[in-house]
């Protein structure tokens, strides 16, 4: 668990992509490099999950949230176009405990997680055989050999860097090392987004204020199709969007399905 005090926040079942992905239509082809595999990528996009989540700080009503379902976390990073921090940790490991207490429970990390990254952790038992098969697969997938290990991914699921271990009493050093990885990645993501904005990409928000960086594709019959930066397409009810986004969609010509009767 992350820190001495945590709280579990259960979200509504079936809220894959925080309510955005009602119909995933196209999965981008797998690319080269150290990435999540094609089967794993498809599963986190297409399957429904009931994510279990943990607050970073109890004293912040708007605290950043640790995801504990990596499938959901990868999907969220794609949707938000943010880096993903995937932590391999263990409650029984003293270095993991100190890292959680001195770094991950800090206000500085909370602000970074709230504004710039998606965070997820996997908690491993002391005996390898006691770990569920799914946990073992994640560890094997990325050749993680010890705890704590923090993998930094880009929004497309590619490993950028890894931070291993922790020296007690050195939270500033660890956090600065993390920022040296994350900040250039954020700059590269923003540069990519700026280019994509020239092709119609923008930030859309649903009624709950959750974001999706995507471009408009078409709408009709009360539904709208949006395409993400990774070429993933989602078709959702227009009424799920905020009012200003609904008005923007209404300004575009409506595309209706052609049927045999009206040909």
HUCOR-V39052 format. One record per backbone hydrogen bond with DSSP energy under -1.0 kcal/mol. CO is the residue of the C=O (numbers start at 1). NH is the residue of the N-H. If there is no record, write none. Layout:
<<CO/NH> <CO/NH>>
This chain:
<<7/55> <9/53> <12/15> <14/16> <15/18> <16/21> <17/20> <20/22> <33/35> <34/159> <37/41> <38/42> <39/43> <40/44> <41/45> <42/46> <43/47> <51/11> <52/68> <53/9> <54/66> <60/63> <64/56> <66/54> <67/121> <69/73> <70/74> <71/75> <72/76> <73/77> <74/78> <75/79> <76/80> <77/81> <77/82> <79/213> <83/118> <84/153> <85/120> <86/151> <87/122> <88/149> <89/124> <90/93> <93/97> <94/98> <95/99> <96/100> <97/101> <98/102> <99/103> <99/104> <100/105> <103/106> <106/110> <107/111> <108/112> <109/113> <110/114> <111/115> <112/116> <112/117> <118/85> <119/67> <120/87> <122/89> <127/130> <128/131> <132/136> <133/137> <134/138> <135/139> <136/140> <137/141> <138/142> <139/144> <140/143> <148/165> <149/88> <150/163> <151/86> <152/160> <152/161> <153/84> <154/157> <158/154> <161/152> <163/150> <167/170> <170/174> <171/175> <172/176> <173/177> <174/178> <175/179> <176/180> <178/182> <179/183> <182/186> <183/187> <184/188> <185/189> <186/190> <187/191> <188/192> <189/193> <190/194> <191/195> <192/196> <193/197> <196/199> <196/201> <197/200> <202/214> <204/212> <205/242> <206/209> <210/206> <212/204> <214/202> <215/227> <218/225> <219/255> <220/223> <222/238> <223/220> <224/236> <225/217> <225/218> <226/234> <227/215> <228/231> <232/228> <233/25> <234/226> <236/224> <237/240> <238/241> <240/207> <242/246> <243/247> <244/248> <245/249> <246/250> <249/252>>
